[in-house]
């Protein structure tokens, strides 16, 4: 997915939010905004939003001197999600269609996005999504691909969301699951330690993509990840950032997300706030 001019105000908003997480010095915060504004004058609109986001968060880290400004927020999100784990497991256990319930649970975790929506309400959104109709629902295709797949690559997104991903992974029994996290902290996206704190190591192998962007930019990923990406029978892609960076790929990818951004919603062809189970086979 390319970058649109409408994305520019969002990059500045994200930079401001992240800078304030890293410092309360108004001079440094202004320096961050000036530097990001300079970057935006030079970028190509053919670049994906995660490519530009990568540069934005590098600026924040360099100027504030804080490599993980959302660390405390991630810890709190994981703690909250872990406290909800027994309840969401019960929802799946009592469901007539366990797999579909687990997919809904996984998507509900996608609300935890400090980039697109720092004012999210996890508990409220969880119950809304569990009852909400899908705007795109390629569930039969998902089940067909799952049936014939052995090796599944699961691309994680936000840190607290990993607990909800774990619930879905537990329903993919008998499959070889490789769970992918970011190489370094960016926004509140999950890194290795976050996935372990969420119990993902008990249900899947965890690897880094080798990429430090808020998405999966293949040109920046490690050779190990690329091998896994090419050989995977099925890829489950969580969140907006992974969609933005992989939407042009011709692979057996299934996108699970909530559209929190009107630009992404327009690109997919759905309203903002939609929940999506989309196969890459359907453009």
C-alpha positions in Angstrom: 0.0 0.0 0.0 1.4 3.4 -0.9 1.4 6.5 1.3 -1.2 9.2 0.8 -0.9 12.9 1.6 -3.6 12.3 4.2 -1.0 10.2 6.1 1.2 13.2 6.8 -0.8 14.7 9.7 -0.9 11.2 11.2 2.9 10.9 11.1 3.2 14.2 12.9 0.6 13.2 15.5 2.4 9.9 16.1 5.7 11.7 16.5 4.2 14.1 19.0 2.6 11.2 21.0 5.9 9.2 21.0 8.0 12.2 21.8 5.9 13.0 24.9 6.2 9.4 26.0 10.0 9.8 25.8 10.5 13.3 27.3 8.7 16.2 28.9 11.2 18.7 27.5 9.3 21.0 25.1 12.5 21.9 23.3 13.2 18.3 22.4 9.6 17.7 21.5 9.7 20.6 19.1 13.0 19.3 17.7 11.3 16.0 17.0 8.4 17.7 15.2 10.8 19.8 13.1 12.9 16.8 12.2 9.8 14.8 11.2 8.5 17.7 9.2 11.8 17.8 7.3 11.5 14.1 6.5 8.0 14.5 5.1 9.3 17.0 2.5 11.6 14.3 1.1 9.6 11.1 1.1 8.3 9.3 -1.9 4.6 8.6 -1.9 5.3 5.2 -3.4 6.8 4.2 -0.1 4.5 2.3 2.3 3.4 4.0 5.6 5.5 1.6 7.7 8.7 2.6 5.7 8.1 6.2 6.6 7.0 5.3 10.2 10.3 3.6 10.6 12.1 6.9 9.9 9.7 8.9 12.2 10.3 6.6 15.2 14.1 6.6 14.6 14.0 10.4 14.9 12.0 10.2 18.2 14.5 7.7 19.6 17.5 9.7 18.6 16.3 13.0 19.9 14.7 11.9 23.2 17.4 9.3 23.9 14.7 6.7 24.7 14.8 3.5 22.6 11.4 2.2 23.8 9.1 5.1 24.9 6.1 2.8 25.0 7.7 0.2 27.2 5.4 0.9 30.2 2.3 1.0 28.1 3.2 -2.3 26.5 3.7 -3.9 29.9 0.3 -2.6 31.1 -1.4 -3.8 28.0 0.1 -7.3 28.4 -0.9 -7.4 32.1 -4.5 -6.3 31.2 -4.7 -8.8 28.4 -3.3 -11.6 30.6 -6.0 -10.8 33.2 -8.6 -11.3 30.5 -7.2 -14.6 29.2 -9.4 -16.9 31.3 -12.5 -15.0 30.2 -11.7 -15.0 26.5 -10.7 -18.7 26.7 -14.2 -19.4 28.2 -15.8 -17.5 25.3 -14.0 -19.8 22.8 -14.7 -22.9 24.9 -18.5 -22.2 24.9 -18.7 -21.2 21.3 -20.4 -23.4 18.6 -17.5 -22.5 16.3 -14.3 -22.4 18.3 -12.1 -21.3 15.4 -14.3 -18.4 14.4 -14.6 -17.3 18.0 -10.8 -17.4 18.4 -10.4 -15.3 15.2 -12.8 -12.7 16.6 -10.8 -12.7 19.9 -7.5 -12.2 17.9 -9.0 -9.3 16.0 -10.3 -7.7 19.2 -6.7 -7.4 20.4 -5.9 -5.3 17.4 -7.5 -2.3 19.1 -4.4 -1.8 21.2 -2.7 0.6 18.7 -0.8 3.7 20.1 -0.1 4.8 16.5 -3.5 4.9 15.0 -5.6 5.2 18.2 -3.9 5.9 21.5 -7.3 6.4 23.3 -8.5 2.8 22.7 -10.7 1.0 25.3 -9.7 -2.7 25.3 -12.5 -4.1 27.5 -15.3 -2.3 25.6 -13.9 -3.1 22.2 -13.5 -6.8 23.0 -17.2 -7.2 23.6 -18.1 -5.1 20.6 -16.0 -7.1 18.2 -17.2 -10.4 19.5 -20.7 -9.5 18.3 -19.9 -7.3 15.3 -20.5 -8.4 11.7 -17.4 -8.7 9.5 -17.1 -6.3 6.6 -14.9 -8.8 4.8 -15.3 -12.4 5.7 -13.2 -14.9 3.8 -13.7 -17.5 6.5 -14.4 -20.5 4.2 -11.2 -19.7 2.3 -9.3 -19.5 5.7 -10.6 -22.9 6.7 -9.7 -24.4 3.4 -6.2 -23.1 3.4 -5.7 -24.1 7.1 -6.8 -27.7 6.3 -4.1 -28.1 3.7 -1.4 -26.2 5.5 1.3 -27.6 7.8 3.7 -24.6 8.3 1.9 -21.4 9.3 3.7 -18.0 9.7 1.8 -15.8 12.1 2.8 -12.1 11.9 2.2 -10.4 15.2 1.5 -6.7 15.7 0.9 -4.9 19.0 2.3 -6.2 22.3 -0.8 -6.7 24.3 -2.5 -8.2 21.2 -0.1 -11.2 21.5 -2.2 -12.6 24.4 -5.2 -12.7 22.0 -3.1 -14.2 19.3 -2.2 -17.0 21.7 -5.9 -17.9 22.0 -6.1 -18.3 18.2 -2.9 -20.2 18.0 -4.2 -22.7 20.6 -7.0 -23.5 18.2 -4.5 -24.3 15.4 -3.5 -27.5 17.0 -1.3 -29.9 15.1 0.2 -27.1 12.9 3.7 -25.8 13.0 3.3 -22.2 14.0 6.1 -19.6 13.7 5.2 -16.4 15.5 6.9 -13.3 14.1 7.7 -10.1 16.1 9.6 -6.8 15.4 13.3 -6.8 15.6 13.5 -3.7 17.8 10.9 -1.6 19.8 8.7 0.6 17.5 5.5 2.2 18.8 3.9 -0.5 21.0 4.6 -3.4 18.6 5.6 -6.7 20.0 9.3 -7.7 20.3 10.5 -11.1 21.5 10.2 -10.4 25.3 6.6 -9.2 24.9 5.6 -12.4 23.1 7.2 -14.5 25.9 5.4 -12.4 28.6 2.2 -13.3 26.8 2.9 -17.0 26.7 3.4 -17.3 23.0 6.6 -19.4 23.6 4.3 -22.1 25.0 2.4 -22.5 21.8 4.7 -21.4 18.9 8.2 -20.8 17.9 9.0 -17.1 18.1 11.3 -15.4 15.6 12.1 -11.8 14.7 11.4 -10.5 11.2 14.7 -8.7 11.4 12.8 -5.5 10.6 12.5 -2.5 12.9 9.6 -0.9 11.1 5.9 -0.9 12.3 5.1 -3.4 9.6 6.8 -6.2 7.6 9.0 -4.5 4.9 10.5 -7.5 3.1 13.5 -5.6 1.8 14.5 -5.0 5.5 13.8 -8.4 6.9 16.4 -11.0 7.8 17.3 -13.9 5.5 15.9 -16.4 8.1 12.5 -14.6 8.0 12.5 -14.4 4.2 13.0 -18.2 4.0 10.1 -18.8 6.4 8.0 -16.3 4.5 8.6 -18.0 1.1 8.1 -21.5 2.4 5.1 -21.0 4.6 1.9 -22.8 3.5 -0.2 -20.1 5.1 0.4 -16.6 6.5 -1.8 -14.9 9.1 -1.1 -11.2 9.2 -2.3 -9.1 12.1 -2.9 -5.4 12.1 -2.8 -2.4 9.9 1.0 -2.1 9.6 1.4 -5.6 8.2 -1.4 -5.0 5.8 0.2 -1.7 4.6 3.5 -3.4 3.9 2.3 -6.7 2.4 -0.9 -5.8 0.6 0.7 -6.2 -2.8 2.2 -9.6 -2.1 0.9 -12.7 -4.0 1.1 -15.2 -1.1 -1.5 -17.2 0.9 -2.0 -14.3 3.3 -5.0 -13.8 5.5 -5.3 -10.3 7.0 -6.9 -10.0 10.4 -7.5 -6.5 11.6 -9.8 -3.7 12.7 -9.7 -0.6 10.4 -8.8 2.3 12.7 -7.5 4.6 9.9 -9.8 6.0 7.1 -7.0 5.7 4.6 -6.5 2.0 5.2 -10.3 1.5 5.3 -10.6 3.3 1.9 -7.8 1.2 0.5 -9.6 -2.0 1.6 -13.0 -0.7 0.6 -14.7 -0.8 4.0 -15.9 1.8 6.7 -13.6 2.8 9.5 -14.1 0.6 12.5 -14.7 -2.5 10.4 -13.4 -6.0 11.4 -11.7 -7.8 8.6 -10.8 -11.4 7.7 -9.5 -10.9 4.2 -7.7 -13.3 1.9 -4.9 -11.8 -0.3 -6.3 -13.9 -3.1 -9.2 -11.4 -3.4 -7.9 -8.0 -4.4 
